Amino acid sequence: MSRTRNNEAGELQGVILAAVIVILALGVLALVLDGLDSQLLAFVTPIILKEWQVDRVAFAPALAAALIGMSFGSGLGGMLGDRFGRRPVLIASTICFGIGTIAISLTNDIITLTAWRLVSGLAFGAATPNAFALAAEWMPHRARARAIGIMAVAVPLGGMIGAGASLFLLPNYGWRGTFVICGVVTIALAVVVVLAAWKPQWWASARPRELAGTGAPAPPAARMETPALAPGARPVGANSFAAAVRRAAP
């Protein structure tokens, strides 16, 4: 019995480590892509102005649309994250602004470009609060500040990567090809993250209360009792697994 419990505890430790790594990688990657795609239009603006024969004043709404979308998207993304979960909303947001980036390559007028930038801005804004919420909820106490610090530099890092990539992409593929390539890379990496993160045994162990709601038998790690809390106290976090991670770390 003792050996079985030790094996289950070891399995849970592995689940915790893998989940923490995946959650951090998911948040950082989403924010890097967010920074890359959100800054991309600024890098190609002079080329579009020359091609479309428009002045900077007329082009201003297209540049401002993403910022407006991000303002509303942050609040909307937070509400959706509370309702459907941080991880699926973060992944969906990343895929959405990847699609928006590709769609911009097909535009031929400022109005259409502005509309797609607004949609992309909503996705940009929705990704940010969910990425930081995941780090705050899942990281152990001793690693939380460091993880949030890493994620804080992910957006400007994405802008720097976009600037460097534009130096190569623009001369060879034009601004439309640059948007297509960056959008495809965004979606592809999001799919890779989905395949890496969607491990049923991780999230089944992570959310035993969800299993209880379905009537399905909980896996061994989910059946393990977490350390007892003081009377009247309750774990803080999105789910009991996140709370258990924090209680297990100093």
N, C-alpha and C positions, 0 to 999 in steps of 0.2 A: 504493500500500500504506500509506504514511504517512498519507495523507488518510483512508483507510478506518479506520485505527486511531484517528485523532483523532476521527472521527465516532462511533465506538463508545465512546470515552472520554467524549465529550459526552453520549451517550445514557445512559451509566452514571451520570454526575453528576446528570442529571435524575431518574433512577430513585432514586438515593440521597436527594435532596432531597424528592421526593414521598413516599417511604416513611417518612422521618423525621417529616414533618409529619403524615401519617396515623396513624402509631403514637402520637405524642404526643396528637393529638386523640382517638384511640380511648381511650387510658388516662384522660385527663382527663374525658372525657364519661362513661365507665363509672363512675368514682369519684364524680362529681357526682350521677349518678342513684342510685348506691349510698347516698350520704348523704341524698338526698331521701327515698327509699323507706324506709330504715331508721329515720328519725326521724319518719315520718309518724304512726305509731300514738301516739306521745307527745303529738302535737298534738290528737288527737281523743279521747284517753282520757276526759276529763270528760264528753263527750257520750255515749260508749258506756256509761259507768258509770250515767248517768242513764237512758238508754234501756233498758238491760238490768236495771236495778235490782240491781246487784251492788256490793259494797264494794271498796275498793282492795286489800285483802289477797287476796281471791279473784281479782282481776285480775292480780296480780303474776306468776304463771307466764307469762301472755301477753307481758308486757313483757320477761321474762328469756329467753324462748325464742329470740329473735333473737340475743342475746349468746351463748347456748350453741351455736346453730347456726354462728355466725361463728367460734367457737373451733375447732370441728371442720372447718368449711369451709375455713379457711385452709390447714390441712395437706393436706386432700383436694384442694383446688384446685391447690396446688403440685405434688402428685404427678401429677394429670391434665395439668397444663401441661407437665411433663417428658415425659409419655407421648405426648400428642396435639398439643402446641404451645400457646404462650401465647395467641396471637391467637384461635384458635377457642374455647378454653376461656373466655377473657374475654368474648367475644361471647355464648356460650351462657349464661354466668352472668348476664349482663345481661338476656337474654331471660327466664331462669328467674325472677329476682326481680321482673321486670315482671309475669309471669303470677301469681306469688304475691301481688303487691299487688292485682291484680284479684280473685283468689280470696277475699281477706280481705273484700272488700265483700259477699260472698254468705254470710258466716258469721252464725250466730244464737246461738252459745253459746261459752263460753270455751274449751272443749276443742278445738273445731274451729279457733277463732282461734289458739290456741296451736300446734296442729299446723302450720298454714300459716305462722305466724311462724318456726317451727323450720326449715321447708323454705326459706323466704326467707332466713333467717340463713345457711344453708349456702351459698346462692348469693352473698350479700353477702361472706362470708368468702373464697369461691373467687375472686371478682373482684379483690380487693385485691392478693394476692401476684403474680398474673399481670400486673396493670397495672404494678406497680413493676418486675417482672422485664423486661418489654418495654422500659421506659425505660432500665434499666441495660444491656441487651444491645444495643440499637439506636442509642442516642444517641451522637454523637461525644463524645470526651473533654471538649472545651471546653464542650459544652452539657448534659452529663449531670447535673451538680449542679443546674443551673437547672431542667432538666426535672423532676427528682425533687422539687425544691422546689415547683414549680407543682402537681404531682400531690398533694403532701402536704396542700395546702389545699383540694383538690377535694371531699373528703368533708364537712368543715364548711361549705364553700360550698354544697353540695347541701342540707344541713340548713337553712341560712339561706334558700335559695330556697324550700324546702318550707314554712318558717314564713311567708314572705311570701305564697306562693300560697294557703296555708290561710286567710288573712284574707279572701280573695275567694271561694274555693271553698266553704268550709264554710257561710256564710250562704245561698249560692245553690243548692248541690247536695247539702248534707248530707255526713255523713262517708262514706257508701257511695259517693256520686258522686265525692267527692274521691279515694278510693282507685282508682276505675275510671279517672278522668282521668289520674292520675299513672301508673298501670300502663300505660295505652294510650300515653301519651307516652314512657314508658321503652322499650316494645317498638318503637314507631315510630322513635325515634331510633337504637335498636340496628340496625334494618333499614337505615336510611339509612347508618349507619357500615359495615355489611356491603357495601352496594352501592358505597360510596366506596372501601372498602379492598380489595375482592376484585378486584384488577386482575391478571389472569394474567401479564402481562408483568413486573409488579413482582416477584411471588413466584417466578416461574420464574427470573428473574435473581437473586433473593435466595437461592435454594436449589439451586444446580447439583448438589449431591450427591444431592438427591432425584430430580432428572431422571436422573442416572446410574443410579439404582436402577431406574427404569422403562424404561430403554433408549431414551427419547425424545431426539432431538437437542437439545442445549442451544442457547438463543438466543445471538446475538452477544455480548451483554453478559456472559452466563454463561461463554462460552468464553474471555473475556479473562483473562489470567494476573494474579493479584494480586501485589503486591510480595513478593519473596522474604524468607523469615524466616531467622533464624540457625539453624545446624544444631542439631537436637534441639528447637527451639522449635515451639510450635503455637499457633494463634490461640485467644484466649479468647472464648467467647461461644456463643450458641445455634447459629450457623451461620456459614459462611464470609463471607457478605455483611455480617453485623453486624461481624465482625472487620475486613473490608475498610474499612467506614465508619470505624471507630475508627483504623485505621492511616493513613487518608487525611487525618484531621484532626489539627491540632497538639494 
